[in-house]
Amino acid sequence: MQAIKAHPHYSAPLGPNQGRGVACGFWFNIGGESSAAVHVDEDGGATVVSSNPDIGGSRAAMAMMAAETLGLPIERVRAIVADTTSIGFSATTGGSRVTFATGMAVVQAAEKVVADLKRRAGLIWECPIEQVQWRDGVASCLDAGKEVKPLTLAEIAGRTGRTGGPISAEVSLNAQGAGPGFAVHLCDIELDPDTGRATVVRYTAAQDVGRAIHPSYVEGQIQGGVAQGVGWALNEAYVYNAAGVLENPSFLDYRVPVASDLPMIETILVESAPNKRHPFGAKGVGEAPIVPPLAAVASALSHVIGQRLTELPLSPPRLLEAIDARSA
């Protein structure tokens, strides 16, 4: 709420027939069962394997977390989505659990790889593993009595045949501690009093995201949730005839927002409270943003019309009915 109140949108002037609504939302988020593997390639890169389809940028996030853990540049890490027979079980793919839960499995698998790299460096140097340090993709010997040069991941990868074979690790877990998500949305809407058409003219969404692993993808998740929520608030409804037959069974008649229906949705990523239960502070971000739009849109239109609107969708016929009732 503090982030929204500090944003220029909060105090911006409104035009004729425009209203502003503010709403808060919450989503509990989940973790659950996930599996992932990390393989070190012969050239010193790494491959991350998971089986959750990428529906919002999770594949890039997996690569980033693995790269950070291994100390590799991101371009040296390749993330693939394998079929479900190629990797251990992972639960449902949704907007609030993959980066958190499968990401946790990726990080733990990468940590196992780092432990193995340290062990192999110790074998090469004949140095106890306790005296091996791994930092920024390089193994260093802390034993001052050993005159050895640091070993890069690529150098260790080039000696796998003499240190135990391929370097790989897989982790399956039941991730706990997802952490709830909170969002506050600010919506400006203009209402045409003659047609009842409502147009979103400005929208700002602030959300507690823990720590955004891939900020632009997190923004996209929030923008997508807002778009869905606005559609739900203004247009979306099943229409049945007297015989119980659905009369709008396709997207030709079931109205969802398209790009031309919405302004650029502004986002504020609040990272003041990283999730302590995740190694990089991540929490689910894809579902909380669909919660506030309904109330924000309804509140904005209520201010324009002058009476509280409590039934969705707020379609032109329903808004005209409210305008007429107010004028009567």
C-alpha positions in Angstrom: 0.0 0.0 0.0 2.9 2.4 0.8 4.3 1.8 -2.7 1.0 2.6 -4.4 0.5 5.7 -2.3 4.0 6.9 -3.3 3.4 6.3 -7.0 2.5 9.4 -9.2 -0.7 7.6 -10.3 -2.2 7.7 -6.9 -2.5 11.5 -6.9 -2.9 12.1 -10.6 -6.0 14.2 -11.6 -8.9 12.4 -13.2 -10.8 13.5 -16.3 -14.5 13.8 -17.0 -16.5 10.6 -16.4 -13.5 9.0 -14.8 -13.2 7.2 -11.5 -10.4 5.6 -9.5 -10.5 2.4 -7.5 -8.1 0.8 -5.1 -8.2 -2.8 -4.0 -6.0 -5.3 -2.1 -5.6 -9.0 -2.8 -4.0 -12.0 -1.3 -3.0 -15.5 -2.6 -1.7 -18.2 -0.3 0.7 -19.9 -2.8 1.9 -23.4 -2.7 5.1 -25.5 -3.0 4.7 -29.2 -3.4 6.5 -32.0 -5.2 9.1 -31.1 -7.7 12.2 -32.7 -9.4 15.1 -31.3 -11.3 18.6 -32.3 -12.5 21.8 -30.4 -13.2 24.4 -31.9 -15.6 27.9 -30.4 -16.2 28.7 -30.4 -19.9 32.1 -31.4 -21.2 32.9 -27.8 -22.1 32.3 -26.5 -18.6 28.7 -25.3 -19.2 25.7 -26.8 -17.5 22.3 -28.2 -18.4 19.3 -27.9 -16.2 16.5 -30.4 -16.7 12.9 -30.1 -15.3 9.5 -31.2 -16.5 7.3 -28.2 -15.7 6.3 -26.5 -19.0 7.3 -22.9 -19.2 4.1 -20.8 -18.9 5.6 -17.6 -17.6 9.4 -17.5 -17.8 10.2 -20.3 -15.4 12.8 -21.9 -17.7 14.9 -18.7 -17.7 14.5 -18.5 -13.9 15.8 -22.1 -13.5 18.8 -21.2 -15.6 19.5 -18.1 -13.6 19.3 -19.8 -10.2 21.6 -22.6 -11.4 24.1 -20.2 -12.9 24.2 -18.2 -9.6 24.7 -21.4 -7.5 27.4 -22.8 -9.8 29.1 -19.4 -10.3 28.7 -19.5 -14.1 27.7 -16.8 -16.6 24.0 -17.2 -17.5 24.9 -17.9 -21.1 26.8 -21.0 -20.1 23.7 -22.6 -18.6 21.0 -24.2 -20.8 17.6 -25.0 -19.3 15.4 -27.6 -21.0 11.9 -28.9 -20.2 12.1 -32.7 -20.6 9.2 -35.1 -20.9 7.8 -36.4 -17.6 9.5 -39.9 -18.1 12.9 -38.3 -18.2 13.0 -36.7 -14.8 11.4 -37.4 -11.4 7.8 -36.4 -10.6 6.8 -32.8 -10.5 3.3 -31.6 -9.5 1.1 -29.3 -11.4 2.4 -26.4 -13.4 0.8 -23.2 -12.2 1.4 -19.5 -11.8 2.6 -19.6 -8.2 4.7 -22.7 -7.6 7.2 -23.6 -10.4 9.8 -21.0 -9.8 9.5 -21.5 -6.0 9.3 -25.3 -5.8 11.1 -26.6 -8.9 13.5 -23.7 -8.5 14.3 -25.0 -5.1 15.0 -28.5 -6.6 17.3 -26.8 -9.2 19.3 -25.0 -6.5 19.7 -28.1 -4.4 20.8 -30.1 -7.4 23.3 -27.4 -8.3 24.6 -27.4 -4.7 25.2 -31.1 -5.0 27.1 -30.5 -8.2 29.3 -27.9 -6.4 30.0 -30.3 -3.6 31.1 -32.9 -6.2 33.3 -30.3 -8.0 35.0 -29.5 -4.7 35.5 -33.2 -4.1 37.1 -33.7 -7.5 39.3 -30.6 -7.1 40.5 -32.1 -3.9 41.3 -35.4 -5.6 43.3 -33.6 -8.3 45.3 -31.6 -5.7 45.4 -34.4 -3.1 43.8 -31.9 -0.7 41.0 -32.6 1.9 37.6 -31.3 0.7 37.4 -29.1 3.8 40.3 -27.1 2.3 38.6 -26.6 -1.0 36.7 -23.4 -1.6 34.2 -22.8 -4.5 33.6 -19.2 -5.6 32.5 -17.7 -8.9 32.9 -21.0 -10.7 36.4 -21.6 -9.5 37.8 -24.1 -7.0 40.7 -22.8 -4.8 42.8 -24.7 -2.4 42.9 -23.0 1.1 45.9 -25.1 2.2 48.9 -22.7 2.2 51.2 -25.7 2.0 49.9 -26.7 -1.4 51.3 -24.9 -4.4 48.4 -25.5 -6.8 46.6 -23.2 -9.2 42.8 -22.7 -9.0 40.7 -24.9 -11.2 37.8 -23.6 -13.2 34.6 -25.6 -13.7 35.7 -26.2 -17.3 39.1 -27.6 -16.2 37.4 -30.0 -13.7 34.9 -31.0 -16.4 37.7 -31.9 -18.7 39.1 -34.4 -16.1 35.9 -36.3 -15.3 37.4 -39.5 -16.6 40.0 -39.5 -13.9 37.9 -38.2 -11.1 34.8 -40.4 -11.1 32.9 -39.9 -14.4 30.2 -37.5 -15.5 29.2 -34.8 -13.1 25.5 -34.8 -12.5 22.9 -34.4 -9.7 19.2 -34.8 -9.4 16.9 -33.7 -6.6 13.3 -34.6 -5.8 11.6 -32.8 -2.9 8.3 -31.6 -1.4 8.9 -27.9 -1.1 7.4 -26.1 1.9 7.2 -22.5 3.0 5.9 -21.0 -0.2 4.9 -17.7 1.5 1.7 -15.8 0.7 1.6 -13.0 -1.9 -0.1 -9.6 -1.4 -1.1 -7.1 -4.1 -2.6 -3.6 -4.2 -4.0 -2.3 -7.5 -4.9 1.1 -8.6 -7.4 1.5 -11.5 -8.7 4.5 -13.5 -11.7 3.9 -15.6 -13.6 6.2 -18.0 -17.3 5.5 -18.5 -19.3 6.6 -21.6 -22.7 7.5 -20.1 -24.5 7.1 -23.4 -23.3 3.6 -24.3 -22.3 2.2 -20.9 -18.9 1.3 -22.2 -16.1 1.3 -19.6 -12.5 1.8 -20.7 -9.5 1.3 -18.4 -7.3 4.4 -19.0 -4.6 3.7 -16.4 -3.7 0.7 -14.2 -0.9 0.3 -11.6 -0.2 -2.9 -9.7 2.1 -3.2 -6.7 2.9 -6.7 -5.4 5.0 -8.3 -2.8 7.1 -10.7 -4.9 9.6 -11.9 -2.3 12.6 -11.5 -4.7 12.0 -11.3 -8.4 14.3 -13.9 -10.0 13.6 -12.6 -13.5 12.0 -9.1 -13.0 10.7 -8.7 -16.6 9.0 -12.1 -16.4 7.5 -11.3 -13.0 6.1 -8.0 -14.5 4.6 -10.1 -17.3 2.9 -12.4 -14.8 1.4 -9.5 -13.0 0.3 -7.8 -16.2 -1.3 -11.1 -17.3 -3.2 -11.4 -14.1 -4.5 -7.9 -14.3 -5.7 -8.4 -17.9 -7.6 -11.6 -16.8 -9.1 -9.8 -13.8 -10.2 -6.8 -15.9 -11.9 -9.2 -18.4 -13.6 -10.9 -15.5 -14.8 -7.6 -14.1 -16.1 -6.0 -17.3 -17.1 -8.6 -19.8 -16.7 -12.3 -19.0 -19.8 -14.3 -18.3 -21.4 -17.5 -19.5 -24.8 -16.9 -21.2 -27.4 -19.7 -21.1 -30.7 -19.8 -22.9 -34.0 -21.0 -21.4 -33.1 -24.6 -22.4 -29.8 -24.4 -20.5 -27.7 -24.3 -23.7 -24.5 -22.1 -23.6 -25.0 -19.3 -26.1 -21.4 -18.0 -26.1 -19.3 -21.1 -26.3 -16.4 -19.7 -28.3 -14.1 -16.6 -28.1 -16.1 -15.1 -30.9 -18.9 -14.4 -28.4 -17.1 -14.8 -25.0 -15.4 -11.5 -24.7 -11.9 -11.4 -23.3 -9.6 -8.3 -23.3 -7.1 -7.9 -26.1 -4.1 -5.6 -26.3 -6.1 -2.8 -27.7 -8.6 -2.9 -24.8 -6.0 -2.1 -22.1 -3.3 0.6 -21.4 0.2 -0.4 -20.5 -0.1 -1.9 -17.1 2.4 -0.3 -14.7 4.0 -2.6 -12.2 5.7 -2.1 -8.8 7.8 -5.0 -7.6 8.0 -4.8 -3.8 11.1 -6.8 -2.7 11.3 -5.7 0.9 10.5 -9.1 2.3 12.3 -12.0 0.5 10.9 -15.4 1.3 13.2 -16.9 4.0 12.2 -20.4 3.0 13.7 -20.2 -0.5 17.4 -20.0 -1.2 16.9 -16.9 -3.4 13.9 -15.4 -1.6 11.4 -16.3 -4.3 7.6 -16.7 -3.8 4.8 -17.3 -6.3 3.6 -14.3 -8.2 1.2 -15.5 -10.9 -2.1 -15.8 -9.1 -2.2 -12.9 -6.6 -2.6 -10.3 -9.4 -5.9 -11.7 -10.6 -7.6 -11.1 -7.2 -7.7 -7.2 -6.9 -8.9 -6.2 -10.4 -12.5 -7.1 -9.8 -12.8 -4.9 -6.8 -10.6 -2.1 -8.2 -12.7 -1.9 -11.4 -16.0 -2.0 -9.5 -14.8 0.6 -7.1 -13.7 3.0 -9.9 -17.0 2.6 -11.7 -19.0 3.1 -8.5 -17.3 6.4 -8.0 -18.3 7.5 -11.5 -21.9 6.4 -11.3 -22.4 7.4 -7.6 -23.6 4.1 -6.2 -21.9 0.8 -5.2 -21.9 -1.8 -7.9 -21.9 -5.4 -6.6 -22.7 -7.7 -9.5 -20.3 -8.8 -12.3 -19.6 -8.5 -15.1 -19.9 -4.7 -15.3 -21.0 -4.9 -18.9 -22.5 -1.9 -20.8 -26.1 -3.1 -20.3 -25.6 -3.5 -16.6 -23.8 -0.1 -16.3 -26.6 1.6 -18.3 -29.1 0.1 -16.0 -27.2 1.5 -13.0 -27.0 4.9 -14.6 -30.7 4.9 -15.3 -31.6 3.8 -11.8 -29.4 6.5 -10.3 -31.0 9.2 -12.5 -34.6 8.0 -11.8 
